């Protein structure tokens, strides 16, 4: 498969009173056409900031300080703001973490879907009546695609008239109105119960298959990644620590952090046994020392780990940021 999105050595920084925070530090990734990439890690690991950087949504005091971002052969960092706005929402769409607050409570669902199409869809008719009819037809189609019943009626309703699961579906419908090549779903199941979570994730997988769309699924849940993603990228303290095919990474992790994440998941087969958490805390990202960032929490840490650790080959199509790969096999 050809590469749709390629990010190389991305660094995103935030200037704070305490010092410079490198929220994303040297991240490289690829997303192929039609592929689903899962991105996992603790809160604060840099998952959302990485893809906000791709979307050009990092605002002061943050800035993308270094790296390249190529989408469909175009250098996104070299684009003027108006050119980036044309791509954002049309070719790359992103659903934000909390659908309960991301929708505008003062506008109907139909008005919010129309905003996206007016801003990004150049194929709409120029005549006002035909334009309005085309927007309405597309909105009904998208709401139906995500499983909203009676979409013609729902277009006239406000966000507070929908359940949490329905609002998440509406967020996805808005993201899909211009049929983007890449959908970035940032924690799409936040604040939803387990049944609705499963429905939303199946919806994303189904739409991906139908539209041939690439998907980046940002989540804390390795179980979600195991079921829905082709490849997985594990992030820790602003860096990628492991990357590879999902079945291989989940089945035989090569980084101690990935292994720790898997060990901390409750399993019905191990009922009655204590969950093994990852001890310690994520390091302060201000003034990090030149060493493995997982060093203070790692059960395999040695004196030799007190150095900058690059991504190393960990098998066919796999990489891990660890000097103890032999002990993780």
N, C-alpha and C positions, 0 to 999 in steps of 0.2 A: 504493500500500500504506500502511496505517496504521502509525503509529510505536508500537513496543512498548517500547523503552528510549530515554530521552532524558537525556543528561547535559549540564549547562551550567556552564561556568566552574569546573570541579572543581579544587580545590587540596588536595593531601595532603602533609603535612610530617612530618619526623622530627627530633626534637631530639637532637643529637649533641654531643660534647665540642668538636668543631671549630666548631659553629654550627648554625643551622637549615637543613636540607636540604629544598628543595621538590622532591620526587621527581615530583610531578604538579603542573603550574603552569598553570591556566587551560584545562584540556582540556574541549572540548565535542564531543559525538558523538550520532548517532542510529542506531538499529537498527530497521529495519522488520520487520513480521511476515513470516516465511518467508524473510528475507534472510540472506545470509552476508557478514559484514564481516571483512575481513582486517586485522590490526593488525601492522605491521612496524616494525623499528628495531633498532639495536644493543643489546647487553646494557646495562642501566642507563638505558634511554631512558624508562622509566616505564610500559611496556606492562602488566606483571603487576600493578603497584601500582594502576593505574587501575581494573582490574577486581576486584582485591581490595577496593578502596574501594566499588565497586558492590555487592559481596557482603557488605559490613560486616565484613570480615575483617582490617582494619588494627588492629594492637594497639600498645600503648605500647612504645617512645617515639613511635610514629607516631600521627597523627590526621588525620581529614578536616576541614580548617580552613575550607573555603568551598565554595560551589557547590550545585547541586541535582541530585538523581537521581530521575527519575520512571520507574517501571516499570508498564506497563499502567494508566496514569492515577494511580498511587499514589506519594506522596512517600516514598521509602525512608528518607531522612534524618530524617523526622518520626516514624518508627515506634519503638515500644518494642522492647527487645531480644528479647522473646518473640515479638512479631509478625514481626520480621525473621527469626528462626529458622524460623518457619512458612513463609516464602517461600523461604528458602535451602534448596535441595535438592528442594523441591516444584515451584516455579514457575521458579526459576533454578538451574541446576546448573553446577558447574565441575569440570573434570578438571585436576588439578595437573600440574606439569611432569614429574616423574619417577615413573613408575608402578612402578619398581623399588623405591622406598622409600615411596611414598604408601600402599600397602596394609599393613594390620596383619599382621605375620608370625605372630602368635599365634592368629589367628582364621581359620576356614575362609572360603572365598569366599561360601558360603551365609549364614554368620553376618553377614558384613559387608554383604551385600545386604539382609538382614532388618533390620538396624539402621536403615537409611535408611527403609524402608517403615514400620516401627513408629513412627519419629519424625515422619514427614511425611504418611502416607497415612491420611486420615480415613475412607476408604471400606472399610477392612478390616473383616471380621466381628468382632463382640465375643466370640463363643464361641471358647474357646481352640483346639479342634480345627479348626474352620472357618477360624480366623485363620491357624493354622499351615499348613493346606493351601493357602490363598490366597497366602500369602507364597512357598511353595515353587513353586506354579504360575507366579506372576509372575517369580520368579527364573529358572526354567527357560526361560520365554518370552524374557526379556531376554538371557540367555546365548546362546540360539539366534539371536536377532536380530543379535547381533554376531559370529556365526560361530564360536562355541565348540562343538566336536564333543562328543557325549555329555554334554549339560549336566546331566542328572540325576546322573551320577557326579561331574562336575567340581565340583558344589556342595559336596561333602564334602572337597575337597582344599584345601591351603594354598597361599599365593602362591608359595612356593619351588618348587612342583611344576609351575609354568608357565614358559614362555619369556617373554622381554621383550615380544614382540609380543602374546602371549596376555594378559599382565598389563595391557597398554595397553587391550586390548579389554574386559577385566574392569572397568577404571576407567570406561570409557564405559558399560558395562552398568549399573554402580552409579549413574552419573549419570542414566541414563534410566529407572530403576525407577519413578519417580513421573511420568513423561512430562512433563518441564518444557517451558515455552514457549520458554525460551532456554537454550542450551548454550554455555558459555564453555570452549573447549578451549585450554588454555595449553600451548604447545609439545607437542602430542600425539605427535610423532614423535621426541622426544628419545631418544637412545641406541639407536635402531632402525636396522637396515640398510635399504638403499634399497628393496628389494622389500617389506619389511614396512611401511615408511613409506607406500608407495603403497597398500597394502591398507587401512591404518588410515584414510587420507584418503578413499579411495573409500567406506569403510564410513560415515564421518561424512556424506558427501554423500548416500549412499543413504538413511540414516536420516532425514536432514533432509527429503528428498523424501517419504518415506513418512509421517512424522509431522507434516509441515507446521511444523516447528520452526525458529526462528531460531538462527543460529550466529555466535559470535564466534571467529575462528581467530587466535590469537596465535602469531606465528612470526618467525624470522629470514629465512625463505626466500621471496623474491619469486616464484620459480618456482611454489611451492605456491599462493600467493595468485592468480597469474595463471590457474591451472587450476581453482581451486575457489571463488573468492570473487566476489560481485557488485560490491562496493565495497572500496576499500582506504584505510586511514588510516595515514600514515607519521608516526612519532614520533621526536623527537630531544631529548635533554636535558630531559625532562619536559614537552615541548610537542608539539602536533600541528603538523607543518610542511607537510603536503600531504594532501588528501582528495578523493576523487572516484570515478567509475566505474573499475573495475579496468582495462578495456581502454584507457581514455584515459590513466590515470596511468602504466601500464606502457609504453604505446606512445609517449607524448609527455610525459614528466615536466616539471613546471613549477617544481620546486624543485631547486637544485644538489645537495642531499643525496640526494634520490631518484635523480637522475641518477647520482650517485656510487655508490649502492648497485647500480644496474643495471650500471654499467661494471665493477664488481668481481666480477661473476658469471662463472665460467669458461664459455666457449662452445665447443662442438666445432668450429664453423665458423671460429673464430679460433685454432685449435691452432697452437702455435709462437710466438704473440704473447704478450707479458707481460700479466698481469692488472694493471689500473690500480686500486690501492687508494686509499681516501680518506686523505690524509695527515693527520697530527696526531692529537690525542686529544680525547675528549669533555670538555667543560669541567667543572671542579669545581662542583658544584651549591650549594656554600656561598658566599654573598655574590656571586652573579653580577652583573656590571655591566649597566646598562640598554642592551643592544644585541642585535643578532641573535646567537643562541647558536652559530650555525654560522660566524660571521664569521671566526674564526681558521683555519678549514679550507677556506673557500670560494674557488674560483678567480675568482669574479666580485665579490668583496668590494671595496667602495669606502668612502671616508670617510663617505658618507651612510648607510651601513649601521650606524653606531654609535648606533643608536636602537632603542627598542622597536618591533618589527615586528608588526603585527596580521595576522590571516588576511585575505587579499584575494581577490576574485573572480578565478578563473583559467580561466573557461570555463563552459559550461552544467553546473550541478551540481558544479562544482569550486572548490576554494579552495587557496591556497598562502601560506605565511608568508615572502614574499620581495619586496623592492623592485625586483628586476631581472627581473620577469616578462617584459618585452618581449624581453630577451636570451635567454630560455629557450623562446620560442615556435618 
